[in-house]
């Protein structure tokens, strides 16, 4: 019966909730801007890796090279989108 209960997934879910509460706590705690951003970035990185490993089953495939290439491409597209938006809307580059 112990094999049927997904303890890793339940613990991952609880840890995700804790990380979300820490990120929400940044709003309520009296922190400097730099400290708040550092905490948010660390929580986001941990939560993203937790989601990839536990809930998207990133470690359960035989083709790891293709999987990591897809993740690198997704990060590249995300960064281009974010910085492209910043260039055009905030920094005024046309």
N, C-alpha and C positions, 0 to 999 in steps of 0.2 A: 504494500500500500504506500510505502514511503516513496517509491519510484514514481508513482502516479501523481503525487502532489508537486507542483512546480515551484519549489522553494526558491530557486534562483530568480524566477520571474517575480514572485511576490516580494522578495527582498529588493530587487531592482526597482520595482514600483514604489516601495516605501522610501528607498533612497532618492528616487526622483522627486517624490513629494517633499522630502526634507530639503533637497537642493532648491526646489521652487519656493519653499518657505524662507530659506536663507536669502534668496534673491528678492523676495517680497520684503524681508526685514531691512534690506538696504534702504528702502523708502522711509521706514519708520525710525531707523537708528540715525543718530546725529553724526554722520560721517562726512569727511571731506569728499570732494568730487573724485579725487584720485583714488582714494580708498574704496569708494563705492564702485567705480569702474573696474578696479582690479578684482574685487570680489565677484562682480557680475561676470567678468570674462572667465575667471576660474570656474565658477559654477556652470557657465554655459559649456565650456570645454569638457568638463567632467560629465555633464548630463548628455551631451552629444555622443561622447564615446560610450556611455552606458546604454543609450538607445541603440547605437549601432551594434554593440556586442550582444546584448541580451534580447532585444525585441526585433531587430532586423537580421539576426542570425549571421553576422558577418564572419564569424569564425567557423561556420559549418559547411564550407564549400571547399572543393578541391582546387578550384581555379583562383588562387589568391592573387595572382598577378593581375588578372582582369578585374577583379574586385577592387583592388587598390588603385588601379588606373581609373576606374569609374568614380571612385571617391575623390581622387585628385582632380578629375575633370569637373565634378560637381562643385568642389571648392573653388576652382578657377572661375567657373561661370558665376558663382555667387559673388566672388570678389570683384569681377568685372562689372557685374550689375550694381553692386553697392558703390564702388568708386566711380563708375560711369554716371550714376545718379548724382553723387556728390559733385563731380566735375561740372555737370550741366546745370544743376539747380542751385547749388550753394556757391561754388567758386566762379561761376559765370564763364566757363570755358565753352566755346562753341565750335 
